[in-house]
Amino acid sequence: MHRSCSIFQAELLAIGEACRMILAMKHELAYILTDSKSSLMELSNPASCNSLVNKIFKHLRVAEVMKVKIVFVWLRAHVGIRGNEDADCAAKQAASSKTSLAYDKFPISYVKQHFKTTSTEDKINLYNNENNCKYTKQISPYHEQLELVMRAFPPDFHLTQFYSGHGYHKVYLKRFGITADDECPCDANISQTMEHLIRVCPRFSSTRMDHEIANRMVGISEPYDFQKIIKKETTINTFSEHIKYIIRNLKQYNQT
């Protein structure tokens, strides 16, 4: 079989071949012993869409016409049953042989795993490129760290503005000509960045103080060290509330 095929496919293919041989030999009664419980469970489903299972069903219908009885029996693997151990040895020898492939249709699970792996690698390479995601790297320099942060703070309408730097703050609005300046109402000499709103702006001092106090209570000296605050549920909650409070009130605060 092709290397992309699954063990489940191999078990079903073997059962199908056993059925074919039984019909060719015209036995009146035959037992197929298998240690694949998953295969037998799938064979018990008459509505199965698996192509290998449907092929076995065809063999069973032919057997019924020929008055041949085929009985499936499950046996426990690796318990010293000689026939089963011999079958395992034969399978290992066949896997290393140079014969042509008997079956090469890969399962959907292989496709899903393949694209999950490649997309993950592409995502990491994209993030780690020095020319990309410069704003977000201020939060987490490496993709592995960002994954942990985003697990603690799942992106939503509010947190996405924090992660991306795209949102209601005036530095972003001025960039697109929505406001004439980027000054924060708290001080005309200060640009209203997301960092300013989170760490400094007096308008949002109440939730900021709640977050900073929560950090001190659990022994975290830097309340914006995300690798530390994501380890405590209390600091996760207070930072989330701080961000949400800022975003909910920012448009009114800026009168935009």
C-alpha positions as CSV (number, residue, x, y, z in Angstrom):
1,M,0.0,0.0,0.0
2,H,1.0,3.6,-0.5
3,R,2.7,5.2,2.6
4,S,-0.2,7.7,2.8
5,C,-2.7,5.0,3.4
6,S,-4.0,4.4,6.9
7,I,-3.9,1.3,9.1
8,F,-7.7,1.3,9.0
9,Q,-7.6,1.1,5.2
10,A,-5.1,-1.7,5.4
11,E,-7.3,-3.7,7.7
12,L,-10.3,-3.3,5.5
13,L,-8.4,-4.1,2.3
14,A,-7.2,-7.4,4.0
15,I,-10.7,-8.3,5.0
16,G,-11.9,-7.7,1.4
17,E,-9.1,-9.9,0.0
18,A,-10.0,-12.6,2.5
19,C,-13.6,-12.5,1.3
20,R,-12.5,-12.7,-2.3
21,M,-10.4,-15.7,-1.6
22,I,-13.2,-17.5,0.2
23,L,-15.5,-17.0,-2.7
24,A,-12.9,-18.2,-5.2
25,M,-12.4,-21.4,-3.1
26,K,-16.1,-21.8,-2.7
27,H,-16.0,-22.7,1.0
28,E,-19.5,-23.2,2.5
29,L,-18.4,-21.7,5.8
30,A,-15.5,-19.5,6.6
31,Y,-14.4,-17.4,9.6
32,I,-12.4,-14.2,9.2
33,L,-10.5,-13.4,12.3
34,T,-9.3,-9.9,12.8
35,D,-7.9,-7.7,15.6
36,S,-9.3,-4.6,14.0
37,K,-12.3,-3.6,16.1
38,S,-12.7,-0.4,14.1
39,S,-13.1,-2.4,10.9
40,L,-15.8,-4.6,12.3
41,M,-17.6,-1.6,13.7
42,E,-17.6,0.0,10.2
43,L,-18.8,-3.2,8.6
44,S,-21.7,-3.2,11.1
45,N,-22.9,0.1,9.5
46,P,-25.0,-0.7,6.4
47,A,-25.0,3.0,5.5
48,S,-21.2,3.2,5.3
49,C,-19.8,5.3,2.5
50,N,-16.3,3.8,2.7
51,S,-15.4,2.4,-0.7
52,L,-13.5,-0.6,0.8
53,V,-16.4,-1.4,3.1
54,N,-18.8,-1.2,0.1
55,K,-16.6,-3.6,-1.8
56,I,-16.8,-6.1,1.2
57,F,-20.6,-5.7,1.1
58,K,-20.6,-6.7,-2.5
59,H,-18.5,-9.8,-1.7
60,L,-21.0,-10.7,1.1
61,R,-24.0,-10.3,-1.3
62,V,-22.3,-12.7,-3.8
63,A,-21.6,-15.1,-0.9
64,E,-25.2,-15.0,0.0
65,V,-26.2,-16.0,-3.5
66,M,-23.6,-18.7,-3.6
67,K,-24.8,-20.1,-0.2
68,V,-21.4,-19.3,1.4
69,K,-21.5,-18.2,5.0
70,I,-18.7,-15.7,6.1
71,V,-18.5,-15.0,9.8
72,F,-16.4,-12.1,11.2
73,V,-14.7,-12.7,14.5
74,W,-12.7,-10.2,16.6
75,L,-9.7,-11.3,18.5
76,R,-7.4,-9.4,20.8
77,A,-4.1,-8.3,19.4
78,H,-0.7,-9.2,20.8
79,V,-1.8,-11.9,23.1
80,G,0.2,-14.8,21.5
81,I,-2.4,-16.1,19.1
82,R,-0.2,-17.8,16.6
83,G,-2.2,-17.1,13.4
84,N,-2.5,-13.4,14.3
85,E,1.2,-13.1,15.1
86,D,2.1,-14.8,11.8
87,A,-0.2,-12.3,10.0
88,D,1.6,-9.4,11.7
89,C,5.0,-10.8,10.6
90,A,3.7,-11.2,7.0
91,A,2.4,-7.7,7.0
92,K,5.8,-6.3,8.1
93,Q,7.6,-8.3,5.4
94,A,5.1,-7.1,2.7
95,A,5.6,-3.5,3.8
96,S,9.3,-3.6,3.0
97,S,8.9,-5.5,-0.2
98,K,9.5,-4.0,-3.7
99,T,6.3,-5.3,-5.2
100,S,3.9,-2.9,-7.0
101,L,1.2,-1.2,-4.9
102,A,-2.1,-3.0,-4.4
103,Y,-3.8,0.1,-3.1
104,D,-2.9,3.8,-3.2
105,K,-6.0,5.8,-2.4
106,F,-5.1,8.0,0.6
107,P,-7.8,8.8,3.3
108,I,-9.3,12.2,3.9
109,S,-7.5,12.3,7.3
110,Y,-4.2,12.2,5.4
111,V,-5.2,15.3,3.4
112,K,-6.4,17.1,6.5
113,Q,-3.2,16.4,8.4
114,H,-1.0,17.3,5.4
115,F,-2.6,20.7,4.9
116,K,-2.8,21.4,8.6
117,T,1.0,20.8,8.8
118,T,1.9,22.8,5.8
119,S,-0.5,25.7,6.7
120,T,1.0,25.8,10.2
121,E,4.5,26.0,8.8
122,D,3.5,28.7,6.4
123,K,1.8,30.7,9.2
124,I,4.9,30.5,11.4
125,N,7.3,31.5,8.5
126,L,5.0,34.4,7.6
127,Y,4.9,35.7,11.2
128,N,8.6,35.2,11.8
129,N,9.6,37.2,8.6
130,E,11.2,40.4,9.9
131,N,9.1,42.5,7.5
132,N,5.7,41.2,8.7
133,C,3.5,41.7,11.8
134,K,5.7,44.4,13.3
135,Y,3.0,45.7,15.5
136,T,1.9,42.3,16.9
137,K,5.5,41.4,17.5
138,Q,5.6,44.1,20.2
139,I,3.2,41.8,22.1
140,S,4.9,38.5,21.2
141,P,8.2,38.5,19.3
142,Y,7.8,34.8,18.3
143,H,4.8,32.9,16.9
144,E,5.0,30.3,19.6
145,Q,4.5,32.9,22.2
146,L,1.7,34.5,20.3
147,E,-0.1,31.2,20.2
148,L,0.0,31.0,24.0
149,V,-1.2,34.6,24.4
150,M,-4.1,34.1,21.9
151,R,-5.1,31.0,23.7
152,A,-5.4,33.0,26.9
153,F,-7.1,35.9,25.1
154,P,-9.1,34.5,22.2
155,P,-9.6,37.2,19.5
156,D,-12.9,39.0,19.4
157,F,-14.1,42.4,18.3
158,H,-12.2,44.2,21.1
159,L,-9.1,42.1,21.4
160,T,-8.5,42.0,17.7
161,Q,-7.9,45.8,17.8
162,F,-5.3,45.2,20.5
163,Y,-3.6,42.4,18.5
164,S,-3.6,44.3,15.2
165,G,-3.3,47.9,16.1
166,H,-6.2,48.6,13.8
167,G,-9.2,50.2,15.6
168,Y,-10.8,53.3,17.1
169,H,-7.6,54.9,18.4
170,K,-6.6,58.2,16.7
171,V,-3.2,57.1,15.4
172,Y,-5.0,54.6,13.2
173,L,-7.9,56.9,12.3
174,K,-5.5,59.7,11.2
175,R,-3.6,57.3,9.1
176,F,-6.8,56.8,7.0
177,G,-7.9,60.5,7.1
178,I,-10.8,59.8,9.4
179,T,-9.5,62.4,12.0
180,A,-7.4,65.5,11.4
181,D,-4.9,64.7,14.2
182,D,-3.8,61.8,16.3
183,E,-3.8,63.7,19.6
184,C,-5.3,62.1,22.7
185,P,-7.9,64.2,24.5
186,C,-6.0,63.7,27.7
187,D,-2.9,65.6,26.4
188,A,-2.6,67.4,23.0
189,N,1.2,66.6,23.0
190,I,0.6,62.8,23.1
191,S,-0.3,60.6,20.2
192,Q,-3.2,58.3,21.0
193,T,-1.6,54.9,20.3
194,M,-3.1,51.7,21.6
195,E,-0.1,51.4,24.0
196,H,-0.9,54.9,25.4
197,L,-4.5,53.9,26.0
198,I,-3.6,50.7,27.7
199,R,-0.8,51.9,29.9
200,V,-1.1,55.6,30.4
201,C,-4.3,57.5,29.5
202,P,-6.0,58.7,32.6
203,R,-9.5,58.2,31.0
204,F,-9.1,54.4,31.5
205,S,-7.3,54.5,34.8
206,S,-10.0,52.6,36.7
207,T,-9.7,49.3,34.8
208,R,-5.9,49.8,34.4
209,M,-5.6,50.0,38.2
210,D,-7.8,46.9,38.7
211,H,-5.4,45.0,36.4
212,E,-2.2,46.3,37.9
213,I,-3.4,45.6,41.5
214,A,-4.4,42.0,40.4
215,N,-0.9,41.5,39.1
216,R,0.7,42.7,42.3
217,M,-1.5,40.4,44.3
218,V,-0.1,37.4,42.4
219,G,3.5,38.6,42.5
220,I,3.8,39.9,38.9
221,S,5.8,43.1,38.8
222,E,5.3,43.9,35.1
223,P,1.5,43.9,34.4
224,Y,2.0,44.0,30.6
225,D,4.4,41.0,30.4
226,F,2.0,38.8,28.5
227,Q,4.1,35.6,29.0
228,K,3.5,36.0,32.8
229,I,-0.1,37.4,33.0
230,I,-1.4,34.6,30.8
231,K,-0.5,32.1,33.6
232,K,-3.0,33.5,36.0
233,E,-6.8,33.5,35.5
234,T,-7.2,36.7,37.5
235,T,-4.8,38.7,35.4
236,I,-6.2,37.3,32.2
237,N,-9.7,38.5,33.3
238,T,-8.6,41.9,34.4
239,F,-6.6,42.6,31.2
240,S,-9.5,41.4,29.0
241,E,-11.8,43.8,30.9
242,H,-9.4,46.6,30.5
243,I,-9.2,46.2,26.7
244,K,-12.9,45.8,26.4
245,Y,-13.6,48.9,28.5
246,I,-11.2,51.0,26.4
247,I,-12.8,49.9,23.0
248,R,-16.4,50.3,24.2
249,N,-15.8,53.8,25.3
250,L,-13.2,55.0,22.8
251,K,-15.4,56.4,20.1
252,Q,-17.3,58.5,22.6
253,Y,-14.1,59.7,24.2
254,N,-12.7,60.8,20.9
255,Q,-16.1,62.0,19.6
256,T,-15.5,60.2,16.3
